[in-house]
């Protein structure tokens, strides 16, 4: 290969490398999470960077409708994985709902009962809404600005 061609290839490789570094630097300059007010609500939304989503291993599952017998009556009830349930310090039950890309909002739920790894709800997110099953405690810590480091 001629010296000129290898020089051009070297410059192209360097440009691609530097362009990649710029992207990494731009991502590093952004905070991993932001907490923003939601108009008309006392509960803010938590928005994560792509890196934070990956680092926390955020996983979601849809709220499902299942036929369950409660107090001798059989009927449809919303169910979520028990892993999606978050308890507040006063014992209130919540779950984080994925409301938009990389965006999560804590929503109050009412649990009828827990059976194994499933929570049966009497109130909560709409059927089909995606709830956080991995990473919810970290979202709560982010929302309340609680650091895991001392």
C-alpha positions as a printed Julia matrix, in Angstrom:
150×3 Matrix{Float64}:
   0.0     0.0    0.0
   1.33    3.45  -0.81
   2.41    5.81   1.97
  -0.26    8.27   0.93
  -3.07    5.66   1.2
  -1.89    4.45   4.6
  -1.66    8.07   5.77
  -5.26    8.73   4.67
  -6.45    5.52   6.33
  -4.59    6.49   9.52
  -6.2     9.94   9.53
  -9.66    8.42   8.98
  -9.11    5.95  11.83
  -7.94    8.77  14.12
 -10.97   10.9   13.19
 -13.34    8.01  13.92
 -11.59    7.36  17.23
 -11.79   11.01  18.25
 -15.41   11.23  17.16
 -16.14    8.26  19.39
 -14.3     9.9   22.27
 -16.39   13.02  21.8
 -19.55   10.94  22.06
 -18.29    9.28  25.23
 -17.31   12.68  26.64
 -20.72   14.16  25.76
 -22.42   11.25  27.54
 -20.1    11.63  30.53
 -21.03   15.31  30.79
 -24.74   14.46  31.14
 -25.97   13.4   34.58
 -26.98    9.74  34.84
 -30.38   10.77  36.2
 -32.57   13.86  36.44
 -35.61   14.36  38.62
 -38.24   16.69  37.18
 -41.58   17.95  38.44
 -44.7    16.64  36.72
 -47.32   19.38  36.23
 -50.33   18.77  38.47
 -48.6    16.07  40.52
 -46.62   16.02  43.75
 -44.65   13.03  42.42
 -41.75   13.84  40.08
 -40.51   11.8   37.15
 -37.06   10.23  37.05
 -35.3    10.29  33.7
 -32.21    8.12  33.2
 -29.4     8.23  30.67
 -28.86    5.19  28.46
 -25.74    4.39  30.5
 -27.7     4.51  33.77
 -30.38    2.2   32.34
 -27.68   -0.26  31.35
 -25.67    0.07  34.58
 -28.75   -0.46  36.8
 -30.06   -3.27  34.62
 -33.52   -1.69  34.53
 -36.13   -4.24  33.49
 -39.89   -3.83  33.08
 -42.95   -6.04  32.7
 -46.49   -5.13  31.7
 -49.34   -5.02  34.19
 -51.49   -8.02  33.37
 -55.12   -8.87  33.93
 -55.68  -12.26  35.54
 -58.75  -14.12  36.75
 -58.34  -14.42  40.51
 -60.66  -15.5   43.33
 -60.87  -12.89  46.1
 -63.23  -13.34  49.07
 -65.01  -16.17  47.27
 -65.59  -14.12  44.11
 -63.82  -14.94  40.89
 -62.98  -12.06  38.63
 -60.34  -10.16  36.71
 -57.71   -8.28  38.7
 -54.52   -6.48  37.76
 -51.36   -8.36  38.68
 -47.72   -7.3   38.74
 -44.54   -9.1   39.75
 -43.91   -8.67  43.49
 -40.44   -7.43  42.48
 -42.17   -4.29  41.14
 -43.58   -3.37  44.57
 -41.86   -0.59  46.53
 -42.68    0.18  50.16
 -42.48    3.74  51.49
 -41.3     4.34  55.08
 -44.94    4.61  56.21
 -45.81    1.23  54.63
 -47.52    2.68  51.54
 -47.14    0.56  48.41
 -45.92    1.93  45.1
 -44.53    0.85  41.77
 -42.52    2.69  39.12
 -44.23    2.99  35.75
 -42.22    3.47  32.55
 -44.13    6.45  31.11
 -41.8     7.34  28.21
 -38.4     6.3   26.92
 -36.0     6.2   29.92
 -38.64    7.97  32.07
 -40.25    6.57  35.22
 -42.93    7.83  37.61
 -43.79    6.34  40.98
 -47.48    5.37  41.2
 -49.43    4.32  44.29
 -50.84    0.8   44.26
 -53.23   -1.06  46.53
 -52.42   -4.73  47.05
 -55.25   -7.19  47.7
 -52.83  -10.01  48.42
 -49.48  -11.47  47.44
 -49.24  -14.98  46.12
 -45.71  -16.22  45.56
 -43.97  -13.76  43.26
 -47.19  -12.01  42.17
 -48.99   -9.04  43.7
 -52.73   -8.88  43.02
 -53.93   -5.27  42.93
 -57.21   -3.52  43.59
 -55.76   -0.21  42.37
 -52.73    0.68  40.29
 -51.45    1.34  36.79
 -53.49    0.53  33.72
 -53.33   -2.94  32.23
 -50.42   -3.04  29.8
 -48.45   -0.26  31.54
 -44.84   -1.31  32.04
 -43.67   -1.48  35.66
 -40.05   -1.65  36.82
 -39.1    -5.1   38.11
 -35.32   -4.53  38.4
 -33.86   -1.25  39.62
 -36.89    0.23  41.42
 -35.04    0.8   44.75
 -32.4     2.78  42.84
 -35.12    4.89  41.22
 -36.59    5.6   44.67
 -33.14    6.59  45.97
 -32.68    8.87  42.97
 -36.11   10.45  43.42
 -35.45   11.16  47.11
 -31.8    12.11  46.48
 -30.51    9.34  48.72
 -26.94    8.35  48.0
 -25.78    4.81  48.61
 -22.33    6.13  49.47
 -21.25    7.61  52.78
